[in-house]
Amino acid sequence: MLLKKLKSRIVPSRFPWCLMARTAFKVSVVGAGGGIGQPLSLLLRKVKGIDELSLHDLRGTKGVAADTGHISEHGTVSGYVGEDELEPALLGANLVVVTAGMPRVPGMTRDQLMQANGGIAIHVIRAMACACPEALIAFTTNPINIIVPTAAEVLKEAGVFDPHRLFGITTLDVVRSRKFIGDFMNINPRKVNIPVIGGHTGPTILPLFSQCQPEFRGDTEDILRLTNRIKEAGTEVVMAKGGAGSATLSMAYATCCFVKSLIRAQNGQEGIIECAFVASSVADAPFFAGPVELGKQGVKRCLKLPVLNEFEQKSLDNLLPILRKNIEAGIQFAKTFKKY
C-alpha cells in the first residue's frame, strides 16, 4: 500500500528571542458533527499544544469548523465533509480521535451496536493507514471492547499496527468514579484518584475502591452501590434523556482530558498516568483497561495490577471471560467484514 506522507510543518516559537522550532501538532476528529464531536471540538480549542484541528463528518462539519475557528485561541480549524474528504482530513495527523458512530439506545444490545458502528471504525482505520499511519488513534466509538480489537486487526492487515499507539478511551469511567466518590465523601472530585480496570461495558467495568486516594470512607454496601452506579451510569444518562441520546457531553469532557494527557506526554512530560483500553499483558486478556503510563510513542508501559481485595478479585475473575469474548468478536468482525 502506498503510504502518503506529509512533511513536518514548522511553527516558530512564541518567544521571538528563541531560535528553536517545533513540529506542528495536528489533531483530527472523525465524527466532529455529532453529539460528542461538537462539544469535543469546542473543548479542544482550549487545549495547549494543538496547532491544527481537523474536523470530519458526513455532514455539518464546515459549520462547526467555521464556528470554533472564530474562537480566540491558538491554532487553525478546518472542516471536511463526506467519504471523499476523509483521507484529506486525516493527512499528516499526529492524533486521530474517532467519535463517529451511532449511540446506544434503550433495548439495543452491544452486538447490534457493533453491527452499526464496526464498519465505520474499519473505514476510518483503512483511511488512516494511508493518510497518517504513524498517528496515535483513540476511539470513543462503542462498543470499545469490540471496536479496539477490530481496529488492531485492520491495522495489522495494512502492515501499520503499533500496539503503543491504539487506545480505547475509558476516561469517562474514571471521571464518573471521581464524581460519585467525591460527592459521597463531600470532597472535590478532582482530588479523588481511583483506577478503573477491565473494559468499557457495564459487566466489565471495575473501579478499584481498595486503591482509592484519599482512602474511601464507606462500608461494603456503599462500595457495592457506587460500583453498580458507575457500571450503569451510561444507561442512567440514556434513560434520563428519554432514549433520545446518550452520554455525549460527559464523554466529550472525558475525551478532552485524555487528549490533554496524550499531548503532555508527547511534549516530554514524564509520569502521566491515564486509564485506557489497550493491548496489554497485565491480565488474562489481550486487551485490557487499566492504568497506563503515557510517553512520546503513546503507551510507555501498562502498570501491573495491584493486590486486589476479595470482592475485586472475584469481580475480575467474572469479567475476564466476558471481555475475552468481546475481544474475539472484534477480531472475527474484522476478518469477516468486506465492505463499508
Contacts in CASP RR format, 6 or more apart in sequence:
PFRMAT RR
TARGET T0000
AUTHOR 0000-0000-0000
METHOD contacts of the structure
MODEL  1
MLLKKLKSRIVPSRFPWCLMARTAFKVSVVGAGGGIGQPLSLLLRKVKGI
DELSLHDLRGTKGVAADTGHISEHGTVSGYVGEDELEPALLGANLVVVTA
GMPRVPGMTRDQLMQANGGIAIHVIRAMACACPEALIAFTTNPINIIVPT
AAEVLKEAGVFDPHRLFGITTLDVVRSRKFIGDFMNINPRKVNIPVIGGH
TGPTILPLFSQCQPEFRGDTEDILRLTNRIKEAGTEVVMAKGGAGSATLS
MAYATCCFVKSLIRAQNGQEGIIECAFVASSVADAPFFAGPVELGKQGVK
RCLKLPVLNEFEQKSLDNLLPILRKNIEAGIQFAKTFKKY
1 129 0 8 1.000
1 130 0 8 1.000
1 158 0 8 1.000
1 159 0 8 1.000
2 130 0 8 1.000
3 129 0 8 1.000
3 130 0 8 1.000
3 133 0 8 1.000
3 160 0 8 1.000
4 87 0 8 1.000
4 91 0 8 1.000
4 130 0 8 1.000
4 131 0 8 1.000
5 92 0 8 1.000
6 91 0 8 1.000
6 92 0 8 1.000
6 132 0 8 1.000
8 23 0 8 1.000
8 24 0 8 1.000
9 23 0 8 1.000
9 24 0 8 1.000
9 26 0 8 1.000
9 51 0 8 1.000
9 52 0 8 1.000
10 21 0 8 1.000
10 22 0 8 1.000
10 23 0 8 1.000
10 24 0 8 1.000
11 21 0 8 1.000
11 22 0 8 1.000
11 23 0 8 1.000
11 24 0 8 1.000
11 51 0 8 1.000
12 21 0 8 1.000
13 19 0 8 1.000
13 20 0 8 1.000
13 21 0 8 1.000
13 22 0 8 1.000
24 51 0 8 1.000
24 52 0 8 1.000
25 49 0 8 1.000
25 50 0 8 1.000
25 51 0 8 1.000
25 52 0 8 1.000
25 94 0 8 1.000
25 95 0 8 1.000
25 263 0 8 1.000
25 266 0 8 1.000
26 50 0 8 1.000
26 51 0 8 1.000
26 52 0 8 1.000
26 53 0 8 1.000
26 54 0 8 1.000
26 92 0 8 1.000
26 93 0 8 1.000
26 94 0 8 1.000
26 95 0 8 1.000
27 44 0 8 1.000
27 50 0 8 1.000
27 52 0 8 1.000
27 53 0 8 1.000
27 54 0 8 1.000
27 93 0 8 1.000
27 94 0 8 1.000
27 95 0 8 1.000
27 96 0 8 1.000
27 97 0 8 1.000
27 259 0 8 1.000
28 54 0 8 1.000
28 55 0 8 1.000
28 56 0 8 1.000
28 89 0 8 1.000
28 90 0 8 1.000
28 93 0 8 1.000
28 95 0 8 1.000
28 96 0 8 1.000
28 97 0 8 1.000
28 132 0 8 1.000
28 135 0 8 1.000
29 37 0 8 1.000
29 40 0 8 1.000
29 41 0 8 1.000
29 44 0 8 1.000
29 53 0 8 1.000
29 54 0 8 1.000
29 55 0 8 1.000
29 56 0 8 1.000
29 97 0 8 1.000
29 99 0 8 1.000
30 56 0 8 1.000
30 57 0 8 1.000
30 86 0 8 1.000
30 89 0 8 1.000
30 90 0 8 1.000
30 96 0 8 1.000
30 97 0 8 1.000
30 98 0 8 1.000
30 99 0 8 1.000
30 100 0 8 1.000
30 124 0 8 1.000
31 37 0 8 1.000
31 55 0 8 1.000
31 56 0 8 1.000
31 57 0 8 1.000
31 61 0 8 1.000
31 98 0 8 1.000
31 99 0 8 1.000
31 100 0 8 1.000
31 101 0 8 1.000
32 38 0 8 1.000
32 40 0 8 1.000
32 41 0 8 1.000
32 55 0 8 1.000
32 56 0 8 1.000
32 57 0 8 1.000
32 61 0 8 1.000
32 64 0 8 1.000
32 65 0 8 1.000
32 79 0 8 1.000
32 99 0 8 1.000
33 41 0 8 1.000
33 55 0 8 1.000
33 57 0 8 1.000
33 59 0 8 1.000
33 60 0 8 1.000
33 61 0 8 1.000
33 64 0 8 1.000
34 57 0 8 1.000
34 99 0 8 1.000
34 248 0 8 1.000
35 99 0 8 1.000
35 103 0 8 1.000
35 248 0 8 1.000
35 252 0 8 1.000
36 99 0 8 1.000
36 140 0 8 1.000
36 248 0 8 1.000
36 251 0 8 1.000
36 252 0 8 1.000
36 255 0 8 1.000
37 57 0 8 1.000
37 99 0 8 1.000
37 248 0 8 1.000
37 252 0 8 1.000
38 64 0 8 1.000
38 252 0 8 1.000
39 248 0 8 1.000
39 249 0 8 1.000
39 252 0 8 1.000
39 253 0 8 1.000
40 97 0 8 1.000
40 99 0 8 1.000
40 252 0 8 1.000
40 255 0 8 1.000
40 256 0 8 1.000
41 53 0 8 1.000
41 55 0 8 1.000
41 64 0 8 1.000
41 68 0 8 1.000
41 77 0 8 1.000
42 68 0 8 1.000
42 71 0 8 1.000
42 252 0 8 1.000
43 252 0 8 1.000
43 253 0 8 1.000
43 256 0 8 1.000
44 50 0 8 1.000
44 53 0 8 1.000
44 256 0 8 1.000
44 259 0 8 1.000
45 53 0 8 1.000
45 68 0 8 1.000
45 69 0 8 1.000
45 71 0 8 1.000
45 73 0 8 1.000
45 77 0 8 1.000
46 73 0 8 1.000
47 256 0 8 1.000
47 259 0 8 1.000
47 260 0 8 1.000
47 263 0 8 1.000
48 74 0 8 1.000
48 263 0 8 1.000
49 74 0 8 1.000
49 263 0 8 1.000
49 267 0 8 1.000
50 74 0 8 1.000
50 75 0 8 1.000
50 263 0 8 1.000
51 74 0 8 1.000
51 75 0 8 1.000
51 76 0 8 1.000
52 75 0 8 1.000
52 76 0 8 1.000
52 77 0 8 1.000
52 78 0 8 1.000
53 68 0 8 1.000
53 75 0 8 1.000
53 76 0 8 1.000
53 77 0 8 1.000
53 78 0 8 1.000
54 77 0 8 1.000
54 78 0 8 1.000
54 79 0 8 1.000
54 80 0 8 1.000
54 89 0 8 1.000
54 90 0 8 1.000
54 93 0 8 1.000
55 61 0 8 1.000
55 64 0 8 1.000
55 65 0 8 1.000
55 68 0 8 1.000
55 77 0 8 1.000
55 78 0 8 1.000
55 79 0 8 1.000
55 80 0 8 1.000
55 89 0 8 1.000
56 79 0 8 1.000
56 80 0 8 1.000
56 81 0 8 1.000
56 82 0 8 1.000
56 85 0 8 1.000
56 86 0 8 1.000
56 89 0 8 1.000
56 90 0 8 1.000
57 64 0 8 1.000
57 81 0 8 1.000
57 82 0 8 1.000
57 100 0 8 1.000
58 81 0 8 1.000
58 82 0 8 1.000
58 83 0 8 1.000
59 81 0 8 1.000
59 82 0 8 1.000
60 81 0 8 1.000
61 79 0 8 1.000
61 80 0 8 1.000
61 81 0 8 1.000
62 79 0 8 1.000
62 81 0 8 1.000
63 79 0 8 1.000
64 79 0 8 1.000
65 77 0 8 1.000
65 78 0 8 1.000
65 79 0 8 1.000
68 77 0 8 1.000
69 76 0 8 1.000
69 77 0 8 1.000
78 89 0 8 1.000
79 89 0 8 1.000
80 86 0 8 1.000
80 88 0 8 1.000
80 89 0 8 1.000
83 123 0 8 1.000
86 123 0 8 1.000
86 124 0 8 1.000
86 127 0 8 1.000
87 127 0 8 1.000
87 130 0 8 1.000
87 131 0 8 1.000
88 131 0 8 1.000
90 96 0 8 1.000
90 127 0 8 1.000
90 128 0 8 1.000
90 131 0 8 1.000
90 132 0 8 1.000
90 135 0 8 1.000
91 131 0 8 1.000
91 132 0 8 1.000
92 131 0 8 1.000
92 132 0 8 1.000
92 135 0 8 1.000
93 128 0 8 1.000
93 131 0 8 1.000
93 132 0 8 1.000
93 135 0 8 1.000
94 132 0 8 1.000
94 135 0 8 1.000
94 136 0 8 1.000
94 266 0 8 1.000
95 135 0 8 1.000
95 136 0 8 1.000
95 137 0 8 1.000
95 138 0 8 1.000
95 259 0 8 1.000
95 262 0 8 1.000
95 263 0 8 1.000
96 124 0 8 1.000
96 128 0 8 1.000
96 132 0 8 1.000
96 135 0 8 1.000
96 136 0 8 1.000
96 137 0 8 1.000
96 138 0 8 1.000
97 137 0 8 1.000
97 138 0 8 1.000
97 140 0 8 1.000
97 255 0 8 1.000
97 259 0 8 1.000
98 121 0 8 1.000
98 124 0 8 1.000
98 137 0 8 1.000
98 138 0 8 1.000
98 139 0 8 1.000
98 140 0 8 1.000
98 141 0 8 1.000
99 140 0 8 1.000
99 141 0 8 1.000
99 251 0 8 1.000
99 255 0 8 1.000
100 117 0 8 1.000
100 120 0 8 1.000
100 121 0 8 1.000
100 124 0 8 1.000
100 141 0 8 1.000
101 116 0 8 1.000
101 117 0 8 1.000
101 120 0 8 1.000
101 141 0 8 1.000
102 113 0 8 1.000
102 116 0 8 1.000
102 117 0 8 1.000
103 142 0 8 1.000
103 238 0 8 1.000
103 245 0 8 1.000
103 246 0 8 1.000
103 248 0 8 1.000
104 113 0 8 1.000
104 142 0 8 1.000
104 238 0 8 1.000
104 246 0 8 1.000
105 238 0 8 1.000
105 243 0 8 1.000
105 245 0 8 1.000
105 246 0 8 1.000
106 238 0 8 1.000
106 239 0 8 1.000
106 242 0 8 1.000
106 243 0 8 1.000
110 142 0 8 1.000
110 143 0 8 1.000
110 145 0 8 1.000
110 146 0 8 1.000
110 201 0 8 1.000
110 326 0 8 1.000
111 329 0 8 1.000
113 142 0 8 1.000
113 143 0 8 1.000
114 143 0 8 1.000
114 146 0 8 1.000
114 147 0 8 1.000
114 329 0 8 1.000
114 330 0 8 1.000
114 333 0 8 1.000
117 141 0 8 1.000
117 142 0 8 1.000
117 143 0 8 1.000
117 147 0 8 1.000
118 141 0 8 1.000
118 146 0 8 1.000
118 147 0 8 1.000
118 150 0 8 1.000
118 333 0 8 1.000
118 337 0 8 1.000
119 337 0 8 1.000
119 340 0 8 1.000
120 141 0 8 1.000
120 340 0 8 1.000
121 139 0 8 1.000
121 141 0 8 1.000
121 147 0 8 1.000
121 150 0 8 1.000
121 151 0 8 1.000
122 150 0 8 1.000
122 151 0 8 1.000
122 154 0 8 1.000
122 334 0 8 1.000
122 337 0 8 1.000
122 340 0 8 1.000
123 340 0 8 1.000
125 137 0 8 1.000
125 151 0 8 1.000
125 154 0 8 1.000
125 155 0 8 1.000
125 158 0 8 1.000
126 154 0 8 1.000
126 158 0 8 1.000
128 135 0 8 1.000
128 137 0 8 1.000
129 154 0 8 1.000
129 155 0 8 1.000
129 158 0 8 1.000
129 159 0 8 1.000
129 160 0 8 1.000
133 158 0 8 1.000
133 160 0 8 1.000
134 160 0 8 1.000
134 162 0 8 1.000
134 165 0 8 1.000
135 165 0 8 1.000
136 165 0 8 1.000
136 167 0 8 1.000
136 262 0 8 1.000
136 298 0 8 1.000
137 151 0 8 1.000
137 165 0 8 1.000
137 166 0 8 1.000
137 167 0 8 1.000
138 167 0 8 1.000
138 168 0 8 1.000
138 169 0 8 1.000
138 255 0 8 1.000
138 258 0 8 1.000
138 259 0 8 1.000
138 262 0 8 1.000
138 276 0 8 1.000
139 147 0 8 1.000
139 148 0 8 1.000
139 151 0 8 1.000
139 167 0 8 1.000
139 168 0 8 1.000
139 169 0 8 1.000
140 168 0 8 1.000
140 169 0 8 1.000
140 251 0 8 1.000
140 255 0 8 1.000
141 147 0 8 1.000
142 200 0 8 1.000
143 200 0 8 1.000
143 201 0 8 1.000
143 326 0 8 1.000
144 168 0 8 1.000
144 169 0 8 1.000
144 170 0 8 1.000
144 199 0 8 1.000
144 200 0 8 1.000
144 201 0 8 1.000
144 277 0 8 1.000
145 199 0 8 1.000
145 200 0 8 1.000
145 201 0 8 1.000
145 204 0 8 1.000
145 277 0 8 1.000
145 287 0 8 1.000
145 323 0 8 1.000
145 326 0 8 1.000
145 327 0 8 1.000
146 326 0 8 1.000
146 327 0 8 1.000
146 329 0 8 1.000
146 330 0 8 1.000
146 333 0 8 1.000
147 168 0 8 1.000
147 330 0 8 1.000
148 166 0 8 1.000
148 167 0 8 1.000
148 168 0 8 1.000
148 277 0 8 1.000
148 278 0 8 1.000
148 287 0 8 1.000
149 286 0 8 1.000
149 287 0 8 1.000
149 326 0 8 1.000
149 327 0 8 1.000
149 328 0 8 1.000
149 330 0 8 1.000
149 331 0 8 1.000
149 334 0 8 1.000
150 330 0 8 1.000
150 331 0 8 1.000
150 333 0 8 1.000
150 334 0 8 1.000
150 337 0 8 1.000
151 166 0 8 1.000
151 334 0 8 1.000
152 161 0 8 1.000
152 163 0 8 1.000
152 166 0 8 1.000
152 279 0 8 1.000
152 287 0 8 1.000
152 334 0 8 1.000
153 330 0 8 1.000
153 331 0 8 1.000
153 334 0 8 1.000
153 335 0 8 1.000
154 334 0 8 1.000
155 161 0 8 1.000
155 162 0 8 1.000
155 166 0 8 1.000
157 334 0 8 1.000
162 297 0 8 1.000
163 278 0 8 1.000
163 279 0 8 1.000
163 299 0 8 1.000
164 297 0 8 1.000
164 298 0 8 1.000
164 299 0 8 1.000
164 300 0 8 1.000
165 297 0 8 1.000
165 298 0 8 1.000
165 299 0 8 1.000
166 278 0 8 1.000
166 279 0 8 1.000
167 258 0 8 1.000
167 276 0 8 1.000
167 277 0 8 1.000
167 278 0 8 1.000
167 299 0 8 1.000
168 200 0 8 1.000
168 276 0 8 1.000
168 277 0 8 1.000
168 278 0 8 1.000
168 289 0 8 1.000
169 254 0 8 1.000
169 255 0 8 1.000
169 258 0 8 1.000
169 276 0 8 1.000
169 277 0 8 1.000
170 196 0 8 1.000
170 199 0 8 1.000
170 200 0 8 1.000
170 275 0 8 1.000
170 276 0 8 1.000
170 277 0 8 1.000
170 289 0 8 1.000
170 290 0 8 1.000
171 254 0 8 1.000
171 255 0 8 1.000
171 257 0 8 1.000
171 258 0 8 1.000
171 274 0 8 1.000
171 275 0 8 1.000
171 276 0 8 1.000
172 247 0 8 1.000
172 250 0 8 1.000
172 251 0 8 1.000
172 254 0 8 1.000
172 255 0 8 1.000
173 196 0 8 1.000
173 200 0 8 1.000
173 205 0 8 1.000
173 207 0 8 1.000
173 230 0 8 1.000
173 275 0 8 1.000
173 289 0 8 1.000
174 194 0 8 1.000
174 195 0 8 1.000
174 196 0 8 1.000
174 254 0 8 1.000
174 274 0 8 1.000
174 275 0 8 1.000
175 250 0 8 1.000
175 253 0 8 1.000
175 254 0 8 1.000
175 257 0 8 1.000
176 230 0 8 1.000
176 233 0 8 1.000
176 250 0 8 1.000
177 192 0 8 1.000
177 194 0 8 1.000
177 196 0 8 1.000
177 207 0 8 1.000
177 226 0 8 1.000
177 230 0 8 1.000
178 189 0 8 1.000
178 190 0 8 1.000
178 192 0 8 1.000
178 193 0 8 1.000
178 194 0 8 1.000
179 189 0 8 1.000
180 226 0 8 1.000
180 229 0 8 1.000
180 230 0 8 1.000
180 233 0 8 1.000
181 189 0 8 1.000
181 192 0 8 1.000
181 194 0 8 1.000
181 212 0 8 1.000
181 216 0 8 1.000
181 226 0 8 1.000
182 188 0 8 1.000
182 189 0 8 1.000
182 191 0 8 1.000
182 192 0 8 1.000
183 189 0 8 1.000
184 218 0 8 1.000
184 222 0 8 1.000
184 226 0 8 1.000
185 192 0 8 1.000
185 214 0 8 1.000
185 216 0 8 1.000
185 217 0 8 1.000
187 214 0 8 1.000
191 214 0 8 1.000
192 212 0 8 1.000
192 213 0 8 1.000
192 214 0 8 1.000
193 212 0 8 1.000
193 213 0 8 1.000
194 207 0 8 1.000
194 208 0 8 1.000
194 209 0 8 1.000
194 211 0 8 1.000
194 212 0 8 1.000
194 213 0 8 1.000
195 207 0 8 1.000
195 208 0 8 1.000
195 211 0 8 1.000
195 275 0 8 1.000
195 290 0 8 1.000
195 291 0 8 1.000
195 306 0 8 1.000
196 205 0 8 1.000
196 206 0 8 1.000
196 207 0 8 1.000
196 208 0 8 1.000
196 230 0 8 1.000
196 275 0 8 1.000
196 289 0 8 1.000
196 290 0 8 1.000
197 206 0 8 1.000
197 208 0 8 1.000
197 275 0 8 1.000
197 283 0 8 1.000
197 288 0 8 1.000
197 289 0 8 1.000
197 290 0 8 1.000
197 291 0 8 1.000
197 305 0 8 1.000
197 316 0 8 1.000
198 204 0 8 1.000
198 205 0 8 1.000
198 206 0 8 1.000
198 277 0 8 1.000
198 283 0 8 1.000
198 288 0 8 1.000
198 289 0 8 1.000
198 290 0 8 1.000
198 316 0 8 1.000
198 319 0 8 1.000
198 323 0 8 1.000
199 205 0 8 1.000
199 277 0 8 1.000
199 288 0 8 1.000
199 289 0 8 1.000
199 319 0 8 1.000
199 323 0 8 1.000
200 277 0 8 1.000
200 289 0 8 1.000
201 322 0 8 1.000
201 326 0 8 1.000
202 231 0 8 1.000
202 232 0 8 1.000
203 231 0 8 1.000
203 318 0 8 1.000
203 319 0 8 1.000
203 322 0 8 1.000
204 289 0 8 1.000
204 319 0 8 1.000
204 322 0 8 1.000
204 323 0 8 1.000
204 326 0 8 1.000
205 230 0 8 1.000
205 231 0 8 1.000
206 227 0 8 1.000
206 312 0 8 1.000
206 315 0 8 1.000
206 316 0 8 1.000
206 319 0 8 1.000
207 226 0 8 1.000
207 227 0 8 1.000
207 230 0 8 1.000
208 306 0 8 1.000
208 308 0 8 1.000
208 312 0 8 1.000
209 216 0 8 1.000
209 223 0 8 1.000
209 226 0 8 1.000
209 227 0 8 1.000
209 312 0 8 1.000
210 306 0 8 1.000
210 308 0 8 1.000
210 309 0 8 1.000
210 312 0 8 1.000
211 306 0 8 1.000
216 222 0 8 1.000
216 223 0 8 1.000
220 311 0 8 1.000
223 311 0 8 1.000
229 236 0 8 1.000
233 247 0 8 1.000
234 246 0 8 1.000
234 247 0 8 1.000
237 245 0 8 1.000
237 246 0 8 1.000
237 247 0 8 1.000
237 250 0 8 1.000
238 245 0 8 1.000
238 246 0 8 1.000
238 247 0 8 1.000
258 274 0 8 1.000
258 276 0 8 1.000
261 272 0 8 1.000
261 274 0 8 1.000
261 294 0 8 1.000
262 294 0 8 1.000
262 298 0 8 1.000
264 272 0 8 1.000
264 294 0 8 1.000
265 272 0 8 1.000
265 294 0 8 1.000
265 295 0 8 1.000
265 296 0 8 1.000
265 298 0 8 1.000
265 300 0 8 1.000
266 295 0 8 1.000
266 296 0 8 1.000
266 298 0 8 1.000
268 295 0 8 1.000
268 296 0 8 1.000
271 293 0 8 1.000
271 294 0 8 1.000
272 293 0 8 1.000
272 294 0 8 1.000
272 295 0 8 1.000
273 291 0 8 1.000
273 292 0 8 1.000
273 293 0 8 1.000
273 294 0 8 1.000
273 303 0 8 1.000
274 291 0 8 1.000
274 292 0 8 1.000
274 294 0 8 1.000
275 289 0 8 1.000
275 290 0 8 1.000
275 291 0 8 1.000
275 292 0 8 1.000
276 289 0 8 1.000
276 290 0 8 1.000
276 292 0 8 1.000
276 299 0 8 1.000
277 287 0 8 1.000
277 288 0 8 1.000
277 289 0 8 1.000
277 290 0 8 1.000
278 287 0 8 1.000
278 288 0 8 1.000
278 289 0 8 1.000
278 292 0 8 1.000
278 299 0 8 1.000
278 302 0 8 1.000
279 286 0 8 1.000
279 287 0 8 1.000
279 299 0 8 1.000
280 286 0 8 1.000
280 287 0 8 1.000
280 288 0 8 1.000
280 290 0 8 1.000
280 302 0 8 1.000
281 302 0 8 1.000
282 288 0 8 1.000
282 290 0 8 1.000
282 302 0 8 1.000
282 303 0 8 1.000
282 304 0 8 1.000
282 305 0 8 1.000
283 305 0 8 1.000
283 316 0 8 1.000
283 320 0 8 1.000
284 320 0 8 1.000
284 324 0 8 1.000
285 320 0 8 1.000
285 323 0 8 1.000
285 324 0 8 1.000
285 327 0 8 1.000
286 327 0 8 1.000
287 323 0 8 1.000
287 327 0 8 1.000
288 302 0 8 1.000
288 323 0 8 1.000
290 302 0 8 1.000
290 303 0 8 1.000
291 302 0 8 1.000
291 303 0 8 1.000
292 299 0 8 1.000
292 300 0 8 1.000
292 301 0 8 1.000
292 302 0 8 1.000
292 303 0 8 1.000
293 299 0 8 1.000
293 300 0 8 1.000
293 301 0 8 1.000
293 302 0 8 1.000
293 303 0 8 1.000
294 300 0 8 1.000
308 316 0 8 1.000
END
